[in-house]
Amino acid sequence: MRGVLLALGVVAATGAQAQERAPLPDFATCFAQAIAHFEMEFARTGVADAVEDFEIVTRERVEFCGTLAIVSCDRGEAPQACQRDLAAEELALRDRVLASLPAPETLDGDGIWTQGLYPTLWDVAHGVSAGDDCAGVDDPVASWCVTHEARLKLGEAVALWQVARLLGAVGPAAELGWVDEAMPFAPVPRPEQEITP
């Protein structure tokens, strides 16, 4: 009996480890899904005409994708090198997002969103840090820190794009060229309804 219980314990532990090590989506896929999620919400609201419409602006989905990518790096054979490559990828993507957006002074209108919100977020997304937040630390913390900072900067750039989209100043990300395709979510299939007499 003890042998059976021991075997069951090993199987349970192996199952738990397999579940913990389930493959994570790659960063590009996760990022495209995050953009698609915003586009689905934008399809519902359209160009903003009320403060509430800006509630769909968020950095969290993009930053979550960055977090998953860091975890994926941690599971690999060279986590620090992987994280530094990820940071470079995120910063390059951030630059492409920012390059696709109009400067604040080119926007039409004199509302608080075009003259207040967008220019403020523009300054944040283009801002320069007051200093190196990752200075004085060694790997593995240094690699994580650099990647964490890159993730935040990309999130700021995407939030700026979201506001520009709500202002009607830019098109979808796929048209702007910084995602190949904003992957739509598959609709939840409806169960077949049986007709009862």
C-alpha positions as CSV (number, residue, x, y, z in Angstrom):
1,M,0.0,0.0,0.0
2,R,2.8,2.3,0.9
3,G,4.4,1.7,-2.5
4,V,1.1,2.6,-4.3
5,L,0.8,5.8,-2.3
6,L,4.4,6.7,-3.1
7,A,3.8,6.1,-6.8
8,L,0.7,8.3,-6.7
9,G,2.7,11.0,-5.0
10,V,5.4,10.9,-7.7
11,V,2.7,11.0,-10.5
12,A,1.0,13.9,-8.8
13,A,4.3,15.8,-8.4
14,T,5.2,15.2,-12.0
15,G,1.8,16.3,-13.1
16,A,2.1,19.5,-11.1
17,Q,5.5,20.2,-12.5
18,A,4.2,19.7,-16.1
19,Q,1.4,22.0,-15.3
20,E,3.8,24.6,-14.0
21,R,5.9,24.3,-17.1
22,A,3.1,24.6,-19.6
23,P,4.3,26.4,-22.7
24,L,3.8,30.2,-22.6
25,P,2.8,32.2,-25.7
26,D,5.7,33.9,-27.3
27,F,5.9,37.6,-26.9
28,A,4.9,38.5,-30.5
29,T,1.7,36.4,-30.2
30,C,0.8,37.7,-26.8
31,F,1.4,41.3,-27.9
32,A,-0.7,40.8,-31.0
33,Q,-3.5,39.5,-28.8
34,A,-3.2,42.4,-26.5
35,I,-3.6,44.8,-29.5
36,A,-6.5,42.8,-30.8
37,H,-8.2,43.0,-27.4
38,F,-8.0,46.8,-27.6
39,E,-9.3,46.8,-31.1
40,M,-12.3,44.7,-30.1
41,E,-13.1,47.3,-27.4
42,F,-12.5,50.2,-29.8
43,A,-15.0,48.6,-32.3
44,R,-17.6,48.9,-29.5
45,T,-16.8,52.5,-28.6
46,G,-15.5,54.0,-31.8
47,V,-13.9,57.5,-31.7
48,A,-14.3,58.9,-28.2
49,D,-17.0,61.4,-27.5
50,A,-17.1,61.0,-23.7
51,V,-14.6,60.7,-20.8
52,E,-15.8,57.1,-20.2
53,D,-14.6,56.1,-23.6
54,F,-11.0,56.5,-22.5
55,E,-11.5,53.8,-19.8
56,I,-10.3,51.2,-22.4
57,V,-6.8,52.8,-22.5
58,T,-4.4,50.5,-20.6
59,R,-0.8,49.5,-20.4
60,E,-1.5,46.3,-18.4
61,R,-2.0,43.8,-21.2
62,V,1.2,44.8,-22.9
63,E,3.1,44.7,-19.6
64,F,1.6,41.3,-18.8
65,C,3.0,40.0,-22.1
66,G,6.4,41.3,-21.1
67,T,6.1,39.5,-17.8
68,L,5.2,36.2,-19.5
69,A,8.2,36.6,-21.8
70,I,10.5,37.2,-18.8
71,V,9.1,34.0,-17.2
72,S,9.8,32.2,-20.4
73,C,13.3,33.4,-20.4
74,D,13.8,32.3,-16.8
75,R,12.8,28.8,-17.9
76,G,15.5,28.7,-20.7
77,E,19.1,27.8,-20.6
78,A,20.4,31.4,-20.8
79,P,17.9,33.6,-18.9
80,Q,20.0,36.8,-18.7
81,A,20.9,36.8,-22.4
82,C,17.3,36.0,-23.3
83,Q,16.0,38.9,-21.1
84,R,18.4,41.3,-22.7
85,D,17.4,40.2,-26.2
86,L,13.7,40.7,-25.1
87,A,14.5,44.2,-23.8
88,A,16.1,45.1,-27.2
89,E,13.0,43.7,-29.0
90,E,10.6,45.7,-26.8
91,L,12.6,48.9,-27.2
92,A,12.7,48.5,-30.9
93,L,9.0,47.9,-31.0
94,R,8.4,51.0,-28.8
95,D,10.4,53.1,-31.3
96,R,8.2,51.8,-34.2
97,V,5.0,52.5,-32.3
98,L,6.2,56.1,-31.4
99,A,7.3,56.7,-35.0
100,S,3.8,55.8,-36.3
101,L,2.1,58.5,-34.1
102,P,1.3,62.1,-35.0
103,A,3.0,64.9,-33.0
104,P,0.6,66.6,-30.6
105,E,0.7,69.9,-32.5
106,T,-0.6,68.2,-35.7
107,L,-3.9,67.1,-34.0
108,D,-7.1,69.0,-34.9
109,G,-9.4,70.3,-32.2
110,D,-9.0,72.3,-29.0
111,G,-10.5,69.8,-26.5
112,I,-8.9,68.6,-23.3
113,W,-8.0,65.3,-25.0
114,T,-6.2,66.7,-28.0
115,Q,-4.6,69.6,-26.1
116,G,-4.2,68.0,-22.7
117,L,-4.3,64.2,-22.5
118,Y,-2.5,63.4,-25.7
119,P,0.4,65.9,-25.3
120,T,0.9,64.7,-21.7
121,L,1.1,61.1,-22.7
122,W,3.3,62.0,-25.6
123,D,5.8,63.6,-23.2
124,V,5.7,60.6,-20.9
125,A,6.2,58.1,-23.7
126,H,9.1,60.2,-25.2
127,G,10.5,61.0,-21.8
128,V,14.1,60.3,-20.6
129,S,14.7,58.8,-17.2
130,A,16.3,61.0,-14.6
131,G,18.9,58.3,-14.3
132,D,19.7,54.7,-14.8
133,D,17.3,52.8,-12.6
134,C,19.4,49.6,-13.1
135,A,22.7,51.1,-12.2
136,G,24.9,49.4,-9.6
137,V,23.3,45.9,-9.8
138,D,24.7,42.7,-11.3
139,D,23.0,39.9,-13.1
140,P,20.5,38.4,-12.7
141,V,18.9,41.5,-11.3
142,A,20.5,43.8,-13.9
143,S,19.0,41.8,-16.8
144,W,15.6,41.7,-15.2
145,C,15.7,45.4,-14.5
146,V,16.6,46.4,-18.0
147,T,13.8,44.1,-19.4
148,H,11.3,45.4,-16.8
149,E,12.1,49.0,-17.9
150,A,11.7,48.2,-21.6
151,R,8.3,46.6,-20.9
152,L,7.1,49.7,-19.1
153,K,8.3,52.0,-22.0
154,L,6.5,49.8,-24.5
155,G,3.4,50.0,-22.5
156,E,3.5,53.8,-22.4
157,A,3.9,53.9,-26.2
158,V,1.0,51.6,-26.7
159,A,-1.2,53.6,-24.4
160,L,-0.4,56.7,-26.4
161,W,-1.4,54.9,-29.6
162,Q,-4.7,53.9,-27.9
163,V,-5.5,57.5,-27.1
164,A,-4.6,58.5,-30.7
165,R,-6.9,55.8,-31.9
166,L,-9.7,57.0,-29.8
167,L,-9.1,60.5,-31.1
168,G,-9.4,59.3,-34.6
169,A,-5.9,60.4,-35.4
170,V,-4.4,57.0,-36.4
171,G,-5.5,53.6,-37.7
172,P,-5.1,50.1,-36.5
173,A,-1.6,48.8,-35.5
174,A,-1.5,46.4,-38.4
175,E,-2.0,49.3,-40.9
176,L,0.7,51.2,-39.1
177,G,3.1,48.3,-39.6
178,W,4.2,47.4,-36.0
179,V,2.2,44.2,-35.8
180,D,1.8,41.8,-38.6
181,E,-1.7,41.0,-37.6
182,A,-3.8,41.9,-34.6
183,M,-5.0,38.4,-33.9
184,P,-8.7,38.3,-33.4
185,F,-10.1,36.2,-30.6
186,A,-12.1,33.2,-31.7
187,P,-15.7,33.5,-30.8
188,V,-17.0,31.2,-28.1
189,P,-18.9,28.4,-29.9
190,R,-22.5,28.1,-28.9
191,P,-23.7,24.7,-27.7
192,E,-26.0,23.0,-30.1
193,Q,-29.6,23.4,-28.9
194,E,-31.7,20.3,-29.1
195,I,-35.2,20.8,-30.1
196,T,-37.5,19.1,-27.7
197,P,-41.1,18.2,-28.7
